[in-house]
Amino acid sequence: RLGGYVDNVVDHDVVHAPNQTYFVPGEDHPERLGILRPTDRSLLAGWLTPVIDVKYTPFLSAHAKQPESFLSFMLAIDLDNVLSPVPLKTRLEGLDSLKSNSPESVAGTLASIQGCSIIVGRRSLNECIAKFEFAKSPSSLKLIAPELLAEILQRNGTGAPEVKQWEVSVEGNSLSLKGPITQSSLSGLMGIFSLQSQAQQAAARASLSEQSEEQRIAYESKHYFDEVNSIIEHTRDHKSQTAGAMAKWSDQRARQIDEIGTLNVDPAMVQYGTNVAELLRGNALTVRQTNIDAGKIKASQSLDTGYYNDGYGYYNTNSTTDYQRVTSAIAQGNAYGNYREALNQIDKLTAAMRRDMTQKFKMQF
């Protein structure tokens, strides 16, 4: 369904899909599906060979064994000895969420993290739990945890403002946050895998096997068009708090479009998708370059704190912070202006493609 092929690796049938992905059906657990990216065949063979003793950490092993009946999504990441408190302290400086907590103290606690997990329940997106396990008690972070997590995510381009409203609990060396997660935040999280559209592609193609070639092209083109437009609307609905987050979001959506299958899709429609992805990717590049240029300007502004006034001493009516705030505002405005222009061009492309395809295939796109 994905246009790939079935391969046999050390006596295991696996699916080699486009976009550098292996899908591995579970043998002992048929309800599970293993995913390996990129398609490193030797690594896959090592993973599947019983004689190779793969050493998983206690953290990952514990999460892999938990019951799955109440889960729709679970992600566990081992972070033991990943962070150093020295550079982390510098990165935390200036965070509004630290309040009265010193960056050095918070960095010491965060650097002791052993792993984190994110769980979404089966009933709704209102059931999300993020759990962080440390080598020492994180009780000092309890009051600031929601704002700290939201601000860290925002700085890294993955805005999730709803996190600020989550409930916090501390038990031993574990800190948990519970609350609802939005579709856009979950989509950004799953962007780690970049596989969201592949299952939808397979399901959509399952019903087309009995159609004529012309019908298949028409319906595949319509499906492709709908997929691209769904991504466009998802892009439009995302509310980024910073230009950097907006750039990351646009780049992720461009990669989603790149991953949509093009088998039996009209060439003009494929070019339309390529053009949309290029506009989104171009917006991301422009925003990042704007931020870089603004950073250079602010660096020079920090060196100029005033001027001499007719021999009466050094004088400056505005502080360096005032100038840098203006520079940030200008950069933000330029970034959002480019973003809106990209969406405007995409809307024009979409309207033209809808007219052309509707006329060509005599069905409403």
N, C-alpha and C positions, 0 to 999 in steps of 0.2 A: 504493500500500500504506500510505502514511502519512497519507492523507487530504488531501494537497496537490494541486498541479496542475503541469502542464508549461508552462513559459513559454519564449518565444523572446527572447533579449537579444542584440542585434547579431549576428544570424544564428547564434546558438548555442542549442541546446535545453538548458534547465536545469530543475531540479526546485525548485519553491517549496514547501517543506515547512512544516508548522505549527511553532510555537515559534521563529519568526524565523530560518529557516535556508534558504540556497540550497545545493543540491548541483549541482556542475558536472562532468559526465563529461569525462574527458580525451580529446582527439581524437588527438593525436600519441602519447599514452601511455594506451591504453585500460585499463591496470591501475591507473591513478590516478583519484582522485576529489577534486575541489576542494570546499572547504567555506567558505562565507562567512556570518558572523553579525555583527550582525543583517542583515536583508534590505534592504540599501541598494542599490537597483537601479542608481542612477547610478554608484556605486562599482564594482558588478559590471561595468557596461558599460565603464568605464575600464580595468578589469583585462583584459577580453576583447578590447578593440579593439587590433588590431596597430599602428595608427599612434601609439598612446600609448606613449612610452618609459618603462617603469616601472624605476626605478633601485633595484635590490636591492643590499644591501651585499655586499662580498666574502665576509664570513663566511657569510651566508645562501646566496649563490650556490654557494660551495664545498660546503656540506652538501646542497644540492638536487641536486648532480651525482654524489654518491657512489653506489656500487652498492647495489641494493635487494634482491638475492637472499638475503642473510642476515638481513634485517630483518623484524621483525613490527611494530615501532613506532619512530618516530624523531621527536624534537621538538628544534628548534633555535630559540634566542632570541637576537636581537641586543641586546647590552647596552652598546654603546660609548657612553661619556659619559652613562650613566644615573645612576651613583652619584657622590656627592661625598664625599671623605674626611672633611670636617668634621662633618656630622651623623652619618655612619657611625661615627665614633670613639665618639660618645656612646652610640649604640645597642649597640655591642659591649661596653661597660663592664659588668662583672658576669658575663660569660659564663665558666662553669667551664672550658670547653675552651681558653681562651687560655693557661692555665698561666703560663709565664714570658714569653710574648709580650706586648708592650705593645699596647693597643688602637689607639694611633696608628699603629704600624708595620703592624699587620694591616690597618687601614682603608686605608692608603696602597696596599697591594698589591691588596686587593679592589676598590678604586675604579678600578683600571686595567683591570678586566675588559672584554673586548671581546665576549664571547658565551659561551653554554654550550649543550651538546647532551646529550640523553639517548637512549640506544639500548637496545632490548630485542631480543635475538636470536630467531630463529624456533623454536629447539628447546625452550626452556623459560625460565621466569622467573629461572633461575640465571644467565642471560647478560645482565646489565645493565651499561652503561658510562655514567658521567656524566663529561663532559669540559668543562673550563673553560679558556678561552684569555684570556691577559692581555697587556698591553703590556710588562710586565717579568716577570722570572723569579719564579714563585711557590714557589721551593724552600724558603723560610722557613716555608711553610704545610704542608709534607709531613707532618711528625710529628703535626700537630693537625687535619689536613683532615677525617678521618671524624667525629671528635667535634664539630668546628666546624660542619660541614654539618648533622649531626643536630640540633644545638642550635638552629641558625638556623631549620631547618624546623619544629622543635617550637614555637619562639616565634611563628612565623607560622601556627600551627594546622594544619600538615601533618606529623604525626608519621611518621617512618620510622626506627625504632630500629635496623633491620638495617644501616643505613648505617655504623654504628660499626664493623662487622666487615669492611668493604670494604677491598680492597687499593689502595694508592696508588702512583702513579708520576708522575714529573715529567720532561718532555722539552722542553727549551727554555723557551718561555713558556706551555706547556700543562701542566695538572694533570689527571690522570685517576683516577677511582675505579671499581673493578670489583667486582662481587659479585652476590648474589641480591637480587631485589626481591619483596616480598610482594604478594599480590593487592590488599590494602587500600591499600597505598602507591601502586600503579599506578593503582588506581581514583581515588584522591584526585588524582593527577596529571592523569588524563584528565578530571577534573571541570572543568578549564579550558574544555573544549569543550561539556560538558553534552549530549552526543549519544549516550551509550552505549546507551540503550534503543531508539533509533530503528531500528537495523539488526535488532535482535531482533524488533521489532514487525512489520517488513516480512516477515521470514522466516516468522513464525508465521501471518500472514494469507494467505500464498500458498496454503496447503492448504485454505482455507475457501470458495473461490469457488463450489464445487458444492453446498454445504450449503443446507438450507432456512433460512428466516429465523429460526425458533425455535432451530434447531441453531447457527446463527451467533452468536446472542445468548448461548446457553449456553456455547459454546466461547470466544467473545471474553471473556465474563465470567470464565470459569475462567482464561484466559490472563492477564487483568488481575490477578486475585486472586493467581496464582502470582508475577507480576512484583512486586507490592507486598510479598508475603511474602519474596521473595528479598532485596529492599532492607532489609526489617526485620531479617532475619538478618544481613545484611552490617553493619547498624548495630550490632547486638548484639555481633558478633565483634570490632569495632574496639576496640583497646586504646589509648586516649588517655592521654598522660602528663600533660596539663594540662587544666583545665576549658575553656580557650579553644579548644584543639584539638578537644575533644569538641563544643563548640558549632558550630564550623565543619563538623565531620563530619555532625552532625545536620541542619544547614541544607542541605548538599549532597545528602543523601539525600532531604530533603523536595522539593528541586527535581527530583530524578530521578523521584519519584512524579508530580509535576506534569506531566512530559513524557511519561508513558505515554499512548498513544492510547486514546481512549474511544469510538471509533466502534463501534456495535452492542453496547456494554457496558450491562448492566442499570443503570438509574439508581441503585438502592440500592447497587450495587457501586461506582459512581463516587463516591457520597457517602462510602462507607467509605474509599476512597483519599484523598479530600479531608480526612476527619477524621484519618487517620493522618499525612498531611503537616502538618496544622495542629498536631498534638501534637508532632511533631519540631521544627517551626519555633518553636513556643512554648517548647520546652525550650531551644533555642538562644538565644532572646531573654532568657529567665530567667537563663541562665548568664552571658550578657554583662552583664546588669544587676547580677547578683551580684558579678561582677568589678569593675564600676565602683564599686559601693558599698564593696567591700573596699578599693579604691584610695583612696577618700576617707578611710576610717578610718585607713589606714596613713599617709596624708599628715598627718592630725592627730596621730597617735602620734609622728611624727618631730619634732613641735614640743614635745612634753611629755616631758622627759627625767628628771623626778623631782619631789620635793616637799621643803619645809622641815620639819624634824623638831624641834618645840618649841624653836626658836631655836638649835639646835645645828648648823645647816648643812643643805645640800641632800643628800637621800638618796634612792636608788632601788635596790631589790634586783634589779630586772630591767632589762636594756638595751632600747633601742628595737627592736633586732633581735628580741628575744624576743617582744615584743608583736606585732610585725608577722608573725612566724612563726605565732603563734597565730591571728591574723586570717586569714592565708592558708589555714591548715588548716580553719578554720570555713567559709570561703567554698568551699573545695574539697569539703568534706563536704556542704554544702547543694546544691552544683551536682550532685554525683553522686546525692544523694537525689532531686532533681527528675527526673534522667535515669531512674532506676529506676522512679519513679512513672509517668513517661510511657510506658515500656515495658510496665508492668503494665496501664495503660489500653488500650494498643494490643493486648495479648494478649487482653483481654476482648472488645474490638471484633472481633478476628479470629475468636475462637471462636464468637461470636454470628453473624457473617456466614457462616461455614462451615456452620453448622446451617441457616440460612435459605436459602442458595443450594442446598445439597444437597437440601432438601425441595422447593424450587420447581422445579428443573430435573431432578430425579431422576437426578443424577449426582454422584459424590463430589468435593467441593471440597477 
